[in-house]
Amino acid sequence: MIQKVKYSVADLQNSNDEELISLVYNKATELYLGTFGETLEKADSAMTELLATWVLESEVHNGGFDQFFLNNGFEYGYNAANGLNRIAAENYISVTEKAIEVFKNQGEEY
């Protein structure tokens, strides 16, 4: 059975890192998919950006930046770069920004 992800500030404060990541990821995914009629537009931009970083990591490891951009587009790439900046992943930001430029410059070939 699908259940709506609910948590309180106390739940977040009392969670270890793994539990916190799971709560935020599950809620962000629920909003992204619109499971209960709500969207990421209602969430803080941090949630959108962090979900984009998770999607980036997953897609790049599975099929590379090609797969990420073909499945998600450039706007999501910018969200991922912002999320990487938010967590201070400097090396990943640089690589992601370069990938965005490469794919953007491919124009219609992309």
N, C-alpha and C positions, 0 to 999 in steps of 0.2 A: 504494500500500500504506500502511495506517495503521501508524505506528510510535509506540511509547510515548515520551513526552517524558522524557528523562533529562539531568540536568546535575549538575555537581559545584560545590562552593563555589568552586573555581578558575575554572570556567566563568563563574560569576556575577561574580567579582572582575575577570576579564579582559574582560568584555563592555562594549561602549559602551552608551549609554543605549538606543538603538534595539534592539540585540540583547537587552539585559536585559528590556525591555518585552515583546519577542516571546517570550522563554523563559517568563517568568512568565505571560503571557496564554495561551500554548499549554498550559502545564501546568494552569492553573486551568480552562480550557475542557475539557481532557481529564477532569479530576476531576468537574467539573460534569455532564458528559454521562455519566459512569460508563463510559467507553469500555473500560477494562480492569478493570472490577469494583471500582474504588476510587471514593471520593466525596470531596467537599470537606470532609467531617467529619474526615478524616485530616489535612487541611492546617491551617496556622496561620490564624487569623481574618483576618489581613492579606490573604491570597490571596482569600478570599471577598469581602472588602470591596473590593479592587481590581477584581476581576472585576465586581462590582456597579456600580462607577463606570463601567467600560467599557460595560456593558450600558445603563446610564442614558444615557450620552452618545449612544450609537447610537440607542436607541429614541426619545429626546426629539427628536433631530435628524430622525428619520424620521417620527414621528407624534405627537410631543408627550408630555406627562406622562400623558395619557389612555392612550396605547399602552403606556407603561412600566408603569403600575399594573395595567392589564387583563391584561397578559402575565405580570407578575411578582409583583404583590401588595405589600402594605405592608411586610412583613418585609424584602423585598429592598430596598425604599426606605430602610429604616433601615440596612441593610448599605451601601448606596450613600452615605448621609449619613456614616456612620462612615468609609468609605473616603475621602470628600472631606475629612473632618476630618484623617485620617491624612496626607494630602498638602497640608494647609493651604490648601485652595481655599475660602477664606472666603465669597466671593460666591456660589459654587455651593452651599455648605452652606445658606446662608440661603434661597435660592430652592427648593432641594429640600425643606427642612423645611417651608416654607410650602405647597408642593405636597402634601406628605404630609397636612398638616392640612386643606387644602381637600378632598382626596379622601376623607379619613377622615370628615369632617363631612357628606359627601353620603350616608353610610349606604347604605341599600338601593338608592338611585338609581344608585349606582356599580355 
